[in-house]
Amino acid sequence: MIYTHRLRITMVLLLFALLITPIRSARAEDFGSGSDTNLVRAIDKILDVPGLQPGFQGILIQSLSDNAVLYERNADHIFMPASNNKLLTSGAALALLGKDFTYHTRIYRTGPITPDGTLRGDLVIQGAGDPILTPDDMKDLAWQVSKAGIRYIAGDVYADDSLFDREWLGDVWAWDDEPYYYSAQISALNVNENVVRVQVTPGHKAGDPLSFTIEPTDRYTQVLNTGVTGPAKSKSTLIVDRVRGRNILVITGSLPLDVAAKDNGPVPVTIENPALFSVTLLAEDLRSYDIAITGHVRGGTAIPKNATLVAEHVSPPLSVILRRLNKPSDNLIAECLMKTIGAVKTGKGTGGLDGTGEQTARDWYKRVGLDMACVQQADGSGLSRENFVSPRNLVRLLTYLHNRPDFDVFYQSLPIAGADGTLRYRLKGTHAAYNCHAKTGYISTVSSMSGYVFTREGQMLVFSMLMNNHVARNSICTAAQDAIVKLLADYTDKQEHQQAAASNVDAASRAPTGKKEAR
């Protein structure tokens, strides 16, 4: 009886406790810490909004002058970084390849040239991993072949992409992203960012089939076009897609008869087998210089050792390539750089968690002081959901790079708030504009921003903000990031100024940006 009575009392007390306990109690990770109480309070207030509360945020803000931690929250937890992964790739590429590194795309012949201009052998284009080779560059290579006196190729024209593996996509990339430009396939031989651009236009009257053109060539793809012209002022439902695993483009939906040019730009669509695409384009250029080809146009064979150099294209230096990587957040460049790091070290560029690029980069991260228990790279770009890093590791990386003699190359490669790249529309009209240099990142449920900003007193701060598991709009995350960066750009050691700043952040933290971040 005594036991039963006590059990009843215990159950009543437990029920009462459950009734008075809030549904969601504050967690330790909901609060920050740091050397400036007012700044900590202000940032915590920015992050205390409904759209962010169910998710998970990791933040570290540190002074570069004395390494004082101004704010931190979950800085040693690991997060998916999205395109902040490119900071790791950029740092490793700059340190291991050097700012003056260039790619060399070469064309060789495997036989002699007779007096009448006949090449008695094959013509081979050898890729070195250049991710920014253009159709104009390919045309120049064809011109060099013509200048070498070749008028007739008795053998084949083929591609050598053997420097990299044939894993054309990154680990656990989403299959339904494959047609989109940000998921372009990765090869040692790339051209035109491994996409074709499809320009679709309406017909002469409603109901007519849609017309289309494809650049830089329409000979590499087939097209299934069921698109129709819609009435004037109708809504566009145009979709340009690609059959998975095939170079078959699919045009569906409708375009209004009066669609404005500004609302109807070309649609980039990825292609299968970049090396074969590249050599197909080269063959077209060779024929445009009246060079006849008897054999096949094909890909996938390593060049013979006794081949003779005929033509060469040298890329811009890495210092230029890094800007083209980080400002627009170019995934193909990041992937090629990561495989290039492995190829330079081992002779073969492979991707994935155990790839030569990732392993070579990991060795460097360890040497510069990163906590390797809190770093995992599955690709170079951040598109994979198997990338993980902690905010403290990114701050350590950014601090290390700040102390390198080539820091300006890295610093100028980052988007500048209110000026260019993925930050061009953000933080305009604030003290962070033209001041904050930072890398953004976004994939589904992930938003990130890490970089540098100067305070009102000219003190340079380094920061990393990684946000995961948010089902709210990405604009909620970017609004909070912008509010924090604005707070840092306005930061001063004067106590009264910080108190005023802390009382004025609430509205800024809740204002959506309305911009969708680039992947």
Protein Blocks (a to p, Z undefined) as FASTA:
>chain_A
ZZmmmmmmmmmmmmmmmmmpcfbdcdfklpccdjblklmmmmmmmmmcfklmmmccdddd
ddfklopafbdchklbccdekjmlmmmmmmmmmmmnopkbccddddddfbdcdfkopacb
ddddddehiakbcfklmmmmmmmmmmnopabdfbdcdddfklpccbfbcehiafklmmpm
klcccdfbdgehipacddddddfbehiacdddddfbfklbccddfbdcddehiacfbdcd
ddehiacdcdedjddfklcfklmccdddddehjllmmmmmmmmmmmmnopacfbdcdehi
acdfkbccfbdcddddfklmmmmmmmnopaklmmmmmmmmmmmmnopacedjkbmklmmm
mmmmmmnopafklgccfbfnopackbccdfklmmmmmmmmmmpmklmmmmmmpccehkbc
jllmgoihiakgokbgcdddddehiacdddddddfkopacddddddehiabdfklmmmmm
mmmmmmmmmgcfblklmmmmmmmmmmmmmmcghiacdZZ
